[in-house]
Each structure stands twice: as C-alpha cells, then as structure tokens.
Amino acid sequence: MANRKKTVTAVDQFVAGSGNYLNDRGYRDPVETCVKFFFSNEIAVAIERAKFSQTDAARMTGLKQPDISQIVNGNVKNFSVWRLMTTLQALGYDVDIVSQRSTEREGRISLVSGADVTDAGLG
C-alpha cells in the first residue's frame, strides 16, 4: 500500500473564480468589455434578424466587412463603445442613454436589450 499513487481528479484541479469572468480572464477594464460584448451581440442579432450579409451591414454602417466580422464574432477590443453604439444606430436601432440620480450610495450601469423589453411584454 505504500507504493499507491494519488489519482488527480477534476475536482483537485478546480479553481474558484471571483464571480467576474472578464476580470478573471485578465481584461483590463471588465465593465467596459462587458458593455462592448453587449453591443457586439446586439449588432449580431440585428444583422441576423434583418437577414443582412456582412457586406450589406458594412455598407450601411460605413465600416469594412472585416470590421463587421470582428464585431459579430465578439472581437471588440479595437472598437470603442461609441463606435459600437453608432454601428447599432446605423442598422436602424435606437440607443437610449438615461441618467438619473441613484437611490443607492453608488450609482450603477445597466444595459437592457430592446428584445428583452419586448419579450417581457413591456415594449
């Protein structure tokens, strides 16, 4: 029994995260990256729903097709939040920014997809 080898299981290799995936993956600004991913997804859904090709979307937005491809695939590090918002706008979507005094000690930033509002029966 002294020569018995220890078996390593998946549980032994498990590493608990902080609860913030983007922070755990080393993104410099996880909150901004989350916003970029949100808009990237909204753009991808907008293109898919309208049945646009990436070339069509590029023509409408003033971007090049490879840029649209990057956005649709979530490669957004080279795009500003503003650029992603104006891209979504050029695809025929309203982007609303609302600022109001928070009832909490610290304010918050939240994102709501119009699809979420419609699906919830609120829009």
N, CA, C and O atoms as CSV, one atom per row, in Angstrom:
chain,resi,resn,atom,element,x,y,z
A,1,MET,N,N,0.806,-1.195,0.000
A,1,MET,CA,C,0.000,0.000,0.000
A,1,MET,C,C,0.849,1.259,0.000
A,1,MET,O,O,0.345,2.315,-0.384
A,2,ALA,N,N,2.080,1.208,0.400
A,2,ALA,CA,C,2.925,2.390,0.456
A,2,ALA,C,C,3.254,2.917,-0.929
A,2,ALA,O,O,3.574,4.098,-1.063
A,3,ASN,N,N,3.189,2.089,-1.967
A,3,ASN,CA,C,3.512,2.495,-3.335
A,3,ASN,C,C,2.296,3.017,-4.102
A,3,ASN,O,O,2.388,3.237,-5.310
A,4,ARG,N,N,1.196,3.214,-3.451
A,4,ARG,CA,C,-0.036,3.662,-4.105
A,4,ARG,C,C,0.128,5.094,-4.613
A,4,ARG,O,O,0.578,5.969,-3.873
A,5,LYS,N,N,-0.239,5.335,-5.890
A,5,LYS,CA,C,-0.166,6.665,-6.490
A,5,LYS,C,C,-1.463,7.413,-6.229
A,5,LYS,O,O,-2.540,6.819,-6.192
A,6,LYS,N,N,-1.350,8.698,-6.051
A,6,LYS,CA,C,-2.521,9.534,-5.861
A,6,LYS,C,C,-3.163,9.809,-7.222
A,6,LYS,O,O,-2.480,10.161,-8.184
A,7,THR,N,N,-4.458,9.644,-7.285
A,7,THR,CA,C,-5.197,9.931,-8.507
A,7,THR,C,C,-5.663,11.382,-8.458
A,7,THR,O,O,-6.304,11.809,-7.498
A,8,VAL,N,N,-5.333,12.131,-9.505
A,8,VAL,CA,C,-5.755,13.525,-9.591
A,8,VAL,C,C,-7.093,13.559,-10.312
A,8,VAL,O,O,-7.227,13.034,-11.418
A,9,THR,N,N,-8.069,14.172,-9.685
A,9,THR,CA,C,-9.388,14.273,-10.294
A,9,THR,C,C,-9.640,15.702,-10.747
A,9,THR,O,O,-8.889,16.619,-10.415
A,10,ALA,N,N,-10.700,15.870,-11.502
A,10,ALA,CA,C,-11.061,17.210,-11.981
A,10,ALA,C,C,-11.321,18.150,-10.811
A,10,ALA,O,O,-11.057,19.348,-10.903
A,11,VAL,N,N,-11.832,17.614,-9.723
A,11,VAL,CA,C,-12.115,18.445,-8.556
A,11,VAL,C,C,-10.815,18.999,-7.973
A,11,VAL,O,O,-10.791,20.133,-7.496
A,12,ASP,N,N,-9.739,18.220,-8.004
A,12,ASP,CA,C,-8.450,18.688,-7.490
A,12,ASP,C,C,-7.905,19.852,-8.318
A,12,ASP,O,O,-7.132,20.660,-7.804
A,13,GLN,N,N,-8.294,19.951,-9.587
A,13,GLN,CA,C,-7.780,20.985,-10.476
A,13,GLN,C,C,-8.723,22.176,-10.583
A,13,GLN,O,O,-8.432,23.130,-11.305
A,14,PHE,N,N,-9.826,22.134,-9.890
A,14,PHE,CA,C,-10.824,23.205,-9.939
A,14,PHE,C,C,-10.280,24.458,-9.269
A,14,PHE,O,O,-9.704,24.396,-8.183
A,15,VAL,N,N,-10.468,25.594,-9.930
A,15,VAL,CA,C,-10.062,26.875,-9.371
A,15,VAL,C,C,-11.298,27.751,-9.271
A,15,VAL,O,O,-11.986,27.979,-10.266
A,16,ALA,N,N,-11.574,28.229,-8.099
A,16,ALA,CA,C,-12.746,29.083,-7.899
A,16,ALA,C,C,-12.479,30.461,-8.491
A,16,ALA,O,O,-11.411,31.040,-8.292
A,17,GLY,N,N,-13.453,30.969,-9.213
A,17,GLY,CA,C,-13.341,32.300,-9.795
A,17,GLY,C,C,-13.827,33.356,-8.816
A,17,GLY,O,O,-14.364,33.050,-7.751
A,18,SER,N,N,-13.624,34.589,-9.202
A,18,SER,CA,C,-14.020,35.712,-8.350
A,18,SER,C,C,-15.498,36.055,-8.507
A,18,SER,O,O,-16.047,36.834,-7.727
A,19,GLY,N,N,-16.143,35.465,-9.526
A,19,GLY,CA,C,-17.514,35.833,-9.839
A,19,GLY,C,C,-17.571,36.824,-10.996
A,19,GLY,O,O,-18.651,37.115,-11.511
A,20,ASN,N,N,-16.422,37.341,-11.404
A,20,ASN,CA,C,-16.345,38.254,-12.541
A,20,ASN,C,C,-15.452,37.597,-13.593
A,20,ASN,O,O,-14.226,37.704,-13.542
A,21,TYR,N,N,-16.087,36.920,-14.542
A,21,TYR,CA,C,-15.361,36.154,-15.553
A,21,TYR,C,C,-14.349,37.015,-16.314
A,21,TYR,O,O,-13.207,36.605,-16.517
A,22,LEU,N,N,-14.774,38.201,-16.729
A,22,LEU,CA,C,-13.884,39.046,-17.516
A,22,LEU,C,C,-12.665,39.484,-16.713
A,22,LEU,O,O,-11.562,39.567,-17.253
A,23,ASN,N,N,-12.858,39.761,-15.436
A,23,ASN,CA,C,-11.736,40.110,-14.564
A,23,ASN,C,C,-10.804,38.911,-14.406
A,23,ASN,O,O,-9.583,39.052,-14.475
A,24,ASP,N,N,-11.387,37.733,-14.196
A,24,ASP,CA,C,-10.593,36.518,-14.039
A,24,ASP,C,C,-9.785,36.207,-15.290
A,24,ASP,O,O,-8.697,35.639,-15.193
A,25,ARG,N,N,-10.299,36.570,-16.465
A,25,ARG,CA,C,-9.610,36.308,-17.729
A,25,ARG,C,C,-8.580,37.388,-18.056
A,25,ARG,O,O,-7.914,37.307,-19.088
A,26,GLY,N,N,-8.439,38.392,-17.198
A,26,GLY,CA,C,-7.383,39.381,-17.362
A,26,GLY,C,C,-7.736,40.579,-18.209
A,26,GLY,O,O,-6.839,41.302,-18.643
A,27,TYR,N,N,-9.017,40.818,-18.461
A,27,TYR,CA,C,-9.391,42.014,-19.212
A,27,TYR,C,C,-9.069,43.245,-18.378
A,27,TYR,O,O,-9.351,43.291,-17.181
A,28,ARG,N,N,-8.478,44.235,-19.023
A,28,ARG,CA,C,-8.024,45.440,-18.330
A,28,ARG,C,C,-9.175,46.207,-17.692
A,28,ARG,O,O,-9.060,46.685,-16.564
A,29,ASP,N,N,-10.286,46.324,-18.418
A,29,ASP,CA,C,-11.460,47.031,-17.911
A,29,ASP,C,C,-12.675,46.134,-18.129
A,29,ASP,O,O,-13.355,46.255,-19.148
A,30,PRO,N,N,-12.956,45.237,-17.186
A,30,PRO,CA,C,-14.038,44.262,-17.369
A,30,PRO,C,C,-15.410,44.893,-17.589
A,30,PRO,O,O,-16.217,44.346,-18.341
A,31,VAL,N,N,-15.690,46.020,-16.960
A,31,VAL,CA,C,-17.001,46.651,-17.120
A,31,VAL,C,C,-17.153,47.167,-18.555
A,31,VAL,O,O,-18.176,46.925,-19.196
A,32,GLU,N,N,-16.150,47.869,-19.052
A,32,GLU,CA,C,-16.214,48.367,-20.429
A,32,GLU,C,C,-16.285,47.206,-21.417
A,32,GLU,O,O,-17.014,47.278,-22.406
A,33,THR,N,N,-15.543,46.152,-21.160
A,33,THR,CA,C,-15.562,44.988,-22.040
A,33,THR,C,C,-16.939,44.355,-22.057
A,33,THR,O,O,-17.407,43.923,-23.111
A,34,CYS,N,N,-17.590,44.292,-20.918
A,34,CYS,CA,C,-18.945,43.759,-20.843
A,34,CYS,C,C,-19.895,44.589,-21.711
A,34,CYS,O,O,-20.730,44.033,-22.425
A,35,VAL,N,N,-19.770,45.900,-21.652
A,35,VAL,CA,C,-20.611,46.786,-22.468
A,35,VAL,C,C,-20.329,46.549,-23.955
A,35,VAL,O,O,-21.252,46.503,-24.768
A,36,LYS,N,N,-19.062,46.401,-24.299
A,36,LYS,CA,C,-18.711,46.142,-25.699
A,36,LYS,C,C,-19.299,44.815,-26.173
A,36,LYS,O,O,-19.827,44.731,-27.282
A,37,PHE,N,N,-19.211,43.774,-25.335
A,37,PHE,CA,C,-19.790,42.485,-25.701
A,37,PHE,C,C,-21.308,42.590,-25.861
A,37,PHE,O,O,-21.884,41.974,-26.757
A,38,PHE,N,N,-21.950,43.368,-24.995
A,38,PHE,CA,C,-23.392,43.578,-25.097
A,38,PHE,C,C,-23.739,44.166,-26.464
A,38,PHE,O,O,-24.609,43.644,-27.161
A,39,PHE,N,N,-23.059,45.257,-26.852
A,39,PHE,CA,C,-23.355,45.891,-28.137
A,39,PHE,C,C,-22.968,44.992,-29.305
A,39,PHE,O,O,-23.658,44.979,-30.324
A,40,SER,N,N,-21.890,44.250,-29.177
A,40,SER,CA,C,-21.497,43.307,-30.216
A,40,SER,C,C,-22.604,42.289,-30.459
A,40,SER,O,O,-22.937,41.982,-31.603
A,41,ASN,N,N,-23.166,41.776,-29.384
A,41,ASN,CA,C,-24.261,40.812,-29.513
A,41,ASN,C,C,-25.499,41.459,-30.131
A,41,ASN,O,O,-26.157,40.859,-30.982
A,42,GLU,N,N,-25.814,42.673,-29.708
A,42,GLU,CA,C,-26.967,43.380,-30.270
A,42,GLU,C,C,-26.786,43.590,-31.783
A,42,GLU,O,O,-27.738,43.442,-32.550
A,43,ILE,N,N,-25.583,43.928,-32.198
A,43,ILE,CA,C,-25.292,44.133,-33.623
A,43,ILE,C,C,-25.444,42.820,-34.382
A,43,ILE,O,O,-26.048,42.788,-35.455
A,44,ALA,N,N,-24.901,41.742,-33.831
A,44,ALA,CA,C,-25.001,40.431,-34.481
A,44,ALA,C,C,-26.466,40.016,-34.640
A,44,ALA,O,O,-26.865,39.517,-35.692
A,45,VAL,N,N,-27.252,40.225,-33.600
A,45,VAL,CA,C,-28.682,39.877,-33.647
A,45,VAL,C,C,-29.403,40.755,-34.665
A,45,VAL,O,O,-30.253,40.266,-35.409
A,46,ALA,N,N,-29.076,42.041,-34.705
A,46,ALA,CA,C,-29.708,42.965,-35.653
A,46,ALA,C,C,-29.433,42.529,-37.089
A,46,ALA,O,O,-30.334,42.541,-37.928
A,47,ILE,N,N,-28.211,42.151,-37.368
A,47,ILE,CA,C,-27.835,41.713,-38.715
A,47,ILE,C,C,-28.558,40.419,-39.069
A,47,ILE,O,O,-29.060,40.257,-40.181
A,48,GLU,N,N,-28.605,39.511,-38.115
A,48,GLU,CA,C,-29.269,38.221,-38.358
A,48,GLU,C,C,-30.776,38.404,-38.566
A,48,GLU,O,O,-31.348,37.821,-39.487
A,49,ARG,N,N,-31.411,39.199,-37.726
A,49,ARG,CA,C,-32.865,39.409,-37.849
A,49,ARG,C,C,-33.241,40.060,-39.178
A,49,ARG,O,O,-34.262,39.724,-39.777
A,50,ALA,N,N,-32.406,40.992,-39.629
A,50,ALA,CA,C,-32.689,41.686,-40.887
A,50,ALA,C,C,-32.247,40.868,-42.105
A,50,ALA,O,O,-32.516,41.238,-43.249
A,51,LYS,N,N,-31.573,39.763,-41.840
A,51,LYS,CA,C,-31.058,38.901,-42.915
A,51,LYS,C,C,-30.103,39.657,-43.837
A,51,LYS,O,O,-30.083,39.449,-45.050
A,52,PHE,N,N,-29.304,40.549,-43.217
A,52,PHE,CA,C,-28.267,41.265,-43.956
A,52,PHE,C,C,-27.035,40.382,-44.067
A,52,PHE,O,O,-26.749,39.585,-43.175
A,53,SER,N,N,-26.319,40.528,-45.155
A,53,SER,CA,C,-24.983,39.947,-45.220
A,53,SER,C,C,-24.048,40.903,-44.477
A,53,SER,O,O,-24.414,42.045,-44.197
A,54,GLN,N,N,-22.866,40.439,-44.166
A,54,GLN,CA,C,-21.898,41.328,-43.518
A,54,GLN,C,C,-21.513,42.460,-44.450
A,54,GLN,O,O,-21.215,43.562,-43.989
A,55,THR,N,N,-21.512,42.214,-45.740
A,55,THR,CA,C,-21.219,43.260,-46.720
A,55,THR,C,C,-22.318,44.322,-46.708
A,55,THR,O,O,-22.033,45.518,-46.773
A,56,ASP,N,N,-23.579,43.878,-46.622
A,56,ASP,CA,C,-24.697,44.828,-46.521
A,56,ASP,C,C,-24.553,45.681,-45.262
A,56,ASP,O,O,-24.696,46.903,-45.305
A,57,ALA,N,N,-24.268,45.014,-44.137
A,57,ALA,CA,C,-24.126,45.726,-42.865
A,57,ALA,C,C,-22.966,46.709,-42.919
A,57,ALA,O,O,-23.060,47.807,-42.371
A,58,ALA,N,N,-21.884,46.330,-43.568
A,58,ALA,CA,C,-20.733,47.226,-43.698
A,58,ALA,C,C,-21.114,48.465,-44.502
A,58,ALA,O,O,-20.752,49.585,-44.140
A,59,ARG,N,N,-21.828,48.261,-45.568
A,59,ARG,CA,C,-22.247,49.388,-46.408
A,59,ARG,C,C,-23.144,50.342,-45.616
A,59,ARG,O,O,-23.011,51.560,-45.737
A,60,MET,N,N,-24.043,49.802,-44.818
A,60,MET,CA,C,-24.975,50.632,-44.042
A,60,MET,C,C,-24.280,51.409,-42.932
A,60,MET,O,O,-24.683,52.524,-42.601
A,61,THR,N,N,-23.237,50.820,-42.359
A,61,THR,CA,C,-22.593,51.401,-41.178
A,61,THR,C,C,-21.343,52.208,-41.485
A,61,THR,O,O,-20.838,52.930,-40.625
A,62,GLY,N,N,-20.845,52.090,-42.702
A,62,GLY,CA,C,-19.616,52.795,-43.056
A,62,GLY,C,C,-18.359,52.056,-42.595
A,62,GLY,O,O,-17.252,52.587,-42.687
A,63,LEU,N,N,-18.533,50.846,-42.107
A,63,LEU,CA,C,-17.386,50.021,-41.720
A,63,LEU,C,C,-16.999,49.126,-42.889
A,63,LEU,O,O,-17.715,49.055,-43.887
A,64,LYS,N,N,-15.881,48.455,-42.763
A,64,LYS,CA,C,-15.474,47.459,-43.746
A,64,LYS,C,C,-16.013,46.101,-43.299
A,64,LYS,O,O,-16.240,45.873,-42.111
A,65,GLN,N,N,-16.212,45.213,-44.253
A,65,GLN,CA,C,-16.751,43.888,-43.924
A,65,GLN,C,C,-15.916,43.159,-42.875
A,65,GLN,O,O,-16.497,42.530,-41.991
A,66,PRO,N,N,-14.570,43.210,-42.926
A,66,PRO,CA,C,-13.804,42.534,-41.869
A,66,PRO,C,C,-14.080,43.113,-40.472
A,66,PRO,O,O,-14.015,42.393,-39.476
A,67,ASP,N,N,-14.388,44.417,-40.406
A,67,ASP,CA,C,-14.742,45.020,-39.114
A,67,ASP,C,C,-16.066,44.444,-38.609
A,67,ASP,O,O,-16.196,44.119,-37.429
A,68,ILE,N,N,-17.043,44.319,-39.505
A,68,ILE,CA,C,-18.327,43.723,-39.123
A,68,ILE,C,C,-18.100,42.297,-38.645
A,68,ILE,O,O,-18.682,41.876,-37.644
A,69,SER,N,N,-17.273,41.565,-39.342
A,69,SER,CA,C,-16.972,40.188,-38.945
A,69,SER,C,C,-16.382,40.131,-37.541
A,69,SER,O,O,-16.767,39.288,-36.731
A,70,GLN,N,N,-15.442,41.038,-37.257
A,70,GLN,CA,C,-14.844,41.075,-35.923
A,70,GLN,C,C,-15.902,41.365,-34.861
A,70,GLN,O,O,-15.936,40.709,-33.820
A,71,ILE,N,N,-16.750,42.330,-35.117
A,71,ILE,CA,C,-17.780,42.700,-34.148
A,71,ILE,C,C,-18.731,41.531,-33.909
A,71,ILE,O,O,-19.022,41.186,-32.764
A,72,VAL,N,N,-19.212,40.924,-34.991
A,72,VAL,CA,C,-20.160,39.814,-34.884
A,72,VAL,C,C,-19.544,38.650,-34.113
A,72,VAL,O,O,-20.248,37.923,-33.413
A,73,ASN,N,N,-18.248,38.478,-34.241
A,73,ASN,CA,C,-17.562,37.383,-33.547
A,73,ASN,C,C,-17.055,37.772,-32.162
A,73,ASN,O,O,-16.343,37.000,-31.520
A,74,GLY,N,N,-17.420,38.971,-31.700
A,74,GLY,CA,C,-17.070,39.384,-30.340
A,74,GLY,C,C,-15.646,39.867,-30.168
A,74,GLY,O,O,-15.180,40.007,-29.037
A,75,ASN,N,N,-14.943,40.125,-31.256
A,75,ASN,CA,C,-13.584,40.655,-31.183
A,75,ASN,C,C,-13.667,42.177,-31.191
A,75,ASN,O,O,-13.503,42.817,-32.230
A,76,VAL,N,N,-13.924,42.744,-30.019
A,76,VAL,CA,C,-14.275,44.163,-29.937
A,76,VAL,C,C,-13.212,45.040,-29.287
A,76,VAL,O,O,-13.466,46.213,-29.014
A,77,LYS,N,N,-12.036,44.498,-29.038
A,77,LYS,CA,C,-11.030,45.295,-28.322
A,77,LYS,C,C,-10.601,46.532,-29.099
A,77,LYS,O,O,-10.166,47.512,-28.496
A,78,ASN,N,N,-10.712,46.509,-30.419
A,78,ASN,CA,C,-10.298,47.662,-31.227
A,78,ASN,C,C,-11.432,48.633,-31.527
A,78,ASN,O,O,-11.259,49.560,-32.319
A,79,PHE,N,N,-12.590,48.431,-30.901
A,79,PHE,CA,C,-13.743,49.287,-31.134
A,79,PHE,C,C,-14.139,49.980,-29.840
A,79,PHE,O,O,-14.158,49.364,-28.775
A,80,SER,N,N,-14.455,51.257,-29.941
A,80,SER,CA,C,-14.920,51.986,-28.761
A,80,SER,C,C,-16.401,51.680,-28.534
A,80,SER,O,O,-17.101,51.238,-29.445
A,81,VAL,N,N,-16.857,51.915,-27.333
A,81,VAL,CA,C,-18.277,51.763,-27.029
A,81,VAL,C,C,-19.084,52.684,-27.939
A,81,VAL,O,O,-20.132,52.290,-28.451
A,82,TRP,N,N,-18.605,53.896,-28.140
A,82,TRP,CA,C,-19.300,54.850,-29.005
A,82,TRP,C,C,-19.440,54.301,-30.416
A,82,TRP,O,O,-20.515,54.386,-31.010
A,83,ARG,N,N,-18.377,53.744,-30.954
A,83,ARG,CA,C,-18.428,53.209,-32.325
A,83,ARG,C,C,-19.431,52.067,-32.422
A,83,ARG,O,O,-20.154,51.962,-33.413
A,84,LEU,N,N,-19.482,51.217,-31.410
A,84,LEU,CA,C,-20.435,50.110,-31.416
A,84,LEU,C,C,-21.874,50.629,-31.324
A,84,LEU,O,O,-22.774,50.096,-31.972
A,85,MET,N,N,-22.083,51.668,-30.518
A,85,MET,CA,C,-23.425,52.250,-30.410
A,85,MET,C,C,-23.856,52.864,-31.737
A,85,MET,O,O,-24.996,52.675,-32.160
A,86,THR,N,N,-22.967,53.592,-32.399
A,86,THR,CA,C,-23.337,54.229,-33.662
A,86,THR,C,C,-23.493,53.194,-34.778
A,86,THR,O,O,-24.239,53.420,-35.731
A,87,THR,N,N,-22.808,52.084,-34.668
A,87,THR,CA,C,-22.995,50.989,-35.631
A,87,THR,C,C,-24.397,50.412,-35.482
A,87,THR,O,O,-25.085,50.176,-36.475
A,88,LEU,N,N,-24.814,50.188,-34.251
A,88,LEU,CA,C,-26.163,49.679,-34.000
A,88,LEU,C,C,-27.209,50.686,-34.484
A,88,LEU,O,O,-28.230,50.301,-35.054
A,89,GLN,N,N,-26.954,51.953,-34.258
A,89,GLN,CA,C,-27.858,53.005,-34.722
A,89,GLN,C,C,-27.968,52.993,-36.247
A,89,GLN,O,O,-29.065,53.124,-36.791
A,90,ALA,N,N,-26.843,52.837,-36.935
A,90,ALA,CA,C,-26.842,52.815,-38.398
A,90,ALA,C,C,-27.608,51.614,-38.946
A,90,ALA,O,O,-28.053,51.626,-40.094
A,91,LEU,N,N,-27.758,50.578,-38.124
A,91,LEU,CA,C,-28.527,49.399,-38.529
A,91,LEU,C,C,-30.020,49.573,-38.243
A,91,LEU,O,O,-30.811,48.648,-38.430
A,92,GLY,N,N,-30.395,50.775,-37.785
A,92,GLY,CA,C,-31.802,51.088,-37.607
A,92,GLY,C,C,-32.320,50.912,-36.192
A,92,GLY,O,O,-33.527,50.776,-35.990
A,93,TYR,N,N,-31.438,50.911,-35.217
A,93,TYR,CA,C,-31.845,50.740,-33.824
A,93,TYR,C,C,-31.673,52.043,-33.051
A,93,TYR,O,O,-30.752,52.816,-33.314
A,94,ASP,N,N,-32.554,52.274,-32.113
A,94,ASP,CA,C,-32.412,53.385,-31.182
A,94,ASP,C,C,-31.517,52.933,-30.042
A,94,ASP,O,O,-31.655,51.818,-29.541
A,95,VAL,N,N,-30.611,53.790,-29.638
A,95,VAL,CA,C,-29.772,53.540,-28.467
A,95,VAL,C,C,-30.067,54.669,-27.489
A,95,VAL,O,O,-29.740,55.827,-27.749
A,96,ASP,N,N,-30.681,54.329,-26.373
A,96,ASP,CA,C,-31.061,55.325,-25.381
A,96,ASP,C,C,-30.099,55.275,-24.195
A,96,ASP,O,O,-29.774,54.206,-23.679
A,97,ILE,N,N,-29.657,56.450,-23.780
A,97,ILE,CA,C,-28.820,56.569,-22.590
A,97,ILE,C,C,-29.606,57.409,-21.596
A,97,ILE,O,O,-29.994,58.538,-21.896
A,98,VAL,N,N,-29.837,56.858,-20.424
A,98,VAL,CA,C,-30.631,57.541,-19.400
A,98,VAL,C,C,-29.772,57.731,-18.164
A,98,VAL,O,O,-29.152,56.791,-17.668
A,99,SER,N,N,-29.746,58.938,-17.683
A,99,SER,CA,C,-29.013,59.241,-16.458
A,99,SER,C,C,-29.998,59.751,-15.421
A,99,SER,O,O,-30.806,60.636,-15.703
A,100,GLN,N,N,-29.927,59.196,-14.230
A,100,GLN,CA,C,-30.793,59.669,-13.143
A,100,GLN,C,C,-30.092,59.448,-11.815
A,100,GLN,O,O,-29.232,58.577,-11.682
A,101,ARG,N,N,-30.469,60.238,-10.858
A,101,ARG,CA,C,-29.879,60.146,-9.517
A,101,ARG,C,C,-30.193,58.784,-8.925
A,101,ARG,O,O,-31.340,58.339,-8.954
A,102,SER,N,N,-29.181,58.122,-8.391
A,102,SER,CA,C,-29.356,56.807,-7.793
A,102,SER,C,C,-29.908,56.914,-6.381
A,102,SER,O,O,-29.584,57.841,-5.638
A,103,THR,N,N,-30.732,55.964,-6.031
A,103,THR,CA,C,-31.240,55.898,-4.661
A,103,THR,C,C,-30.258,55.151,-3.765
A,103,THR,O,O,-30.410,55.124,-2.544
A,104,GLU,N,N,-29.255,54.549,-4.386
A,104,GLU,CA,C,-28.219,53.832,-3.641
A,104,GLU,C,C,-27.034,54.762,-3.429
A,104,GLU,O,O,-26.950,55.823,-4.048
A,105,ARG,N,N,-26.130,54.368,-2.563
A,105,ARG,CA,C,-24.959,55.197,-2.280
A,105,ARG,C,C,-24.113,55.392,-3.536
A,105,ARG,O,O,-23.656,56.500,-3.817
A,106,GLU,N,N,-23.908,54.320,-4.283
A,106,GLU,CA,C,-23.109,54.386,-5.501
A,106,GLU,C,C,-24.016,54.081,-6.683
A,106,GLU,O,O,-24.858,53.186,-6.601
A,107,GLY,N,N,-23.860,54.798,-7.758
A,107,GLY,CA,C,-24.673,54.556,-8.940
A,107,GLY,C,C,-24.325,53.226,-9.595
A,107,GLY,O,O,-23.401,52.538,-9.163
A,108,ARG,N,N,-25.060,52.872,-10.628
A,108,ARG,CA,C,-24.820,51.628,-11.334
A,108,ARG,C,C,-24.972,51.868,-12.827
A,108,ARG,O,O,-25.552,52.867,-13.252
A,109,ILE,N,N,-24.459,50.964,-13.597
A,109,ILE,CA,C,-24.627,50.982,-15.041
A,109,ILE,C,C,-25.364,49.701,-15.397
A,109,ILE,O,O,-24.952,48.610,-15.004
A,110,SER,N,N,-26.462,49.837,-16.146
A,110,SER,CA,C,-27.203,48.644,-16.555
A,110,SER,C,C,-27.507,48.741,-18.041
A,110,SER,O,O,-27.631,49.833,-18.597
A,111,LEU,N,N,-27.621,47.601,-18.661
A,111,LEU,CA,C,-27.902,47.516,-20.082
A,111,LEU,C,C,-29.175,46.705,-20.264
A,111,LEU,O,O,-29.358,45.671,-19.623
A,112,VAL,N,N,-30.043,47.171,-21.130
A,112,VAL,CA,C,-31.285,46.464,-21.407
A,112,VAL,C,C,-31.447,46.357,-22.906
A,112,VAL,O,O,-31.423,47.362,-23.616
A,113,SER,N,N,-31.609,45.150,-23.383
A,113,SER,CA,C,-31.856,44.935,-24.799
A,113,SER,C,C,-33.311,45.197,-25.098
A,113,SER,O,O,-34.184,44.806,-24.323
A,114,GLY,N,N,-33.588,45.854,-26.211
A,114,GLY,CA,C,-34.962,46.059,-26.627
A,114,GLY,C,C,-35.683,44.735,-26.808
A,114,GLY,O,O,-36.890,44.649,-26.584
A,115,ALA,N,N,-34.948,43.696,-27.217
A,115,ALA,CA,C,-35.550,42.375,-27.353
A,115,ALA,C,C,-36.023,41.873,-26.000
A,115,ALA,O,O,-37.062,41.219,-25.913
A,116,ASP,N,N,-35.269,42.173,-24.933
A,116,ASP,CA,C,-35.666,41.762,-23.595
A,116,ASP,C,C,-36.944,42.460,-23.179
A,116,ASP,O,O,-37.828,41.845,-22.583
A,117,VAL,N,N,-37.043,43.750,-23.492
A,117,VAL,CA,C,-38.228,44.511,-23.112
A,117,VAL,C,C,-39.436,43.982,-23.875
A,117,VAL,O,O,-40.501,43.790,-23.288
A,118,THR,N,N,-39.284,43.746,-25.172
A,118,THR,CA,C,-40.388,43.228,-25.980
A,118,THR,C,C,-40.790,41.847,-25.501
A,118,THR,O,O,-41.977,41.562,-25.345
A,119,ASP,N,N,-39.803,40.984,-25.267
A,119,ASP,CA,C,-40.105,39.627,-24.823
A,119,ASP,C,C,-40.791,39.627,-23.474
A,119,ASP,O,O,-41.566,38.714,-23.186
A,120,ALA,N,N,-40.533,40.616,-22.639
A,120,ALA,CA,C,-41.155,40.693,-21.315
A,120,ALA,C,C,-42.545,41.308,-21.388
A,120,ALA,O,O,-43.232,41.417,-20.373
A,121,GLY,N,N,-42.961,41.710,-22.587
A,121,GLY,CA,C,-44.281,42.298,-22.749
A,121,GLY,C,C,-44.342,43.749,-22.329
A,121,GLY,O,O,-45.429,44.284,-22.111
A,122,LEU,N,N,-43.173,44.407,-22.209
A,122,LEU,CA,C,-43.155,45.799,-21.754
A,122,LEU,C,C,-42.985,46.782,-22.902
A,122,LEU,O,O,-43.178,47.983,-22.716
A,123,GLY,N,N,-42.631,46.301,-24.073
A,123,GLY,CA,C,-42.320,47.234,-25.148
A,123,GLY,C,C,-43.283,47.245,-26.276
A,123,GLY,O,O,-43.107,48.000,-27.232
